[in-house]
Amino acid sequence: MRHSVNRPPTPDVRDDQEKEPTLQEIINIKLIESGEKERLMELLRERLVECGWKDEMKSLCRAFVKKKGRNNVTVDDLVHVVTPKGRASIPDSVKAELLQRIRTFLVSTTL
């Protein structure tokens, strides 16, 4: 008895055509092209420094390095430990301000 040959599936016609960008991708492109993304990033940096978030994250990193030993910590270790705490501790006021700026940008831009 002869077994069938394993072949890759026949490609779908839609796979060959260029896929439409998602709304999120379109918004990201518009933010980058207009320079608004860089302005938002700068605003975020300023607000995080003003509220003490940056110093708090620096302290967390230093405490982790002190606990584990300087030679036993990698950047990946720090990122793995600090990222969830960092994201959770961003003040709601900073998130709200950024969200409002993004909404204002979207209203003023035609997609």
N, C-alpha and C positions, 0 to 999 in steps of 0.2 A: 504494500500500500504506500502510496506516495503522499507526503505531507506538503501542505501549501507553503509557499515561500513567504517569509515575513517581509512585507513591503511597507514603506511609510504611507500614511493615508494620502489620498489624492488631495492636493491643496484646494482650498475653497477659493472661488473667484474673488471674494471679498478680501481674503488675506493678501492677494497680490496687489490690490489697489492700495494707495496710500490711505492710512487711517486718519479719520478726522481728529483733530486735537480736542481734548476735553475742555470744558469751560475753565477748569482750574489751570490748565496749560495756557489757554488763551489769556487769562488774567495775568498769569506770571509773565508771559511775554510782554504784555502791555506795560506792566510795572517796570520791567527791565528797560524796555525801549524808551520810556518816558523819563527814566532816572528816578522815579518815585520809590522804587525798591531800595535804592541806596539811601535816599532821604529817610525812609522808614527805619532802615537798619541803624542809621545814625541817631535818630530819635530814640529808638529802643536802647541803644548803648547809653545815651545821656540819662534816660529815666532810670535805668538799672543802677547806674552809679549814684544818682541822686538819692535813691531810696535805700542804699546800702546793700543791695542784693549782690553786687560784685564782691564787696568785702566779705560778705557772708560765705560766698562760694569759695573764695580764697582761703578762708578759715577752715572750711570743710576739707579742702584739699590738703592743707597743711596738717590738720589733725589726722587724716587718713595716712599720709606719708609718715608721720611720726609714729603712728600705731604699728604700721607694717614694716617700717625701716626703709630708709632712703634707697637702698640697693635692691629692695624687693618689690618695688612698685613700678608699673609701666604706665604710660599715658592711657592705654586702653583700660587698665584697672581703674584709674581715676575717672575716666569718662563713664564707665559702667556704674560706678558707685554714685557719682555726683549728679549725673544727668537727671535721673528721676526726681531727686530732691530739688534740683535747680528749677526744673519745669514746674513743680508743684508750688514753689515758693515765690514765683513771679506775682507781684501784687495785682489784684483785680483792676485797680485803677489804670495800671500800665496797659494791661490787655484791652481794657475798654477804650482807652485813648487810641491805641493802634487800630483797633477794629473800626472806630469812627473815622479815622483817617483813610482807611481802605475803602470804606463805604462812600465817603466823599469823593474819592478818586474814581470809583466805579460809576457813580452818578454823573460825574463830569466827563467821563470817557464813553464813547460809543463803541461797543463791542461788535 
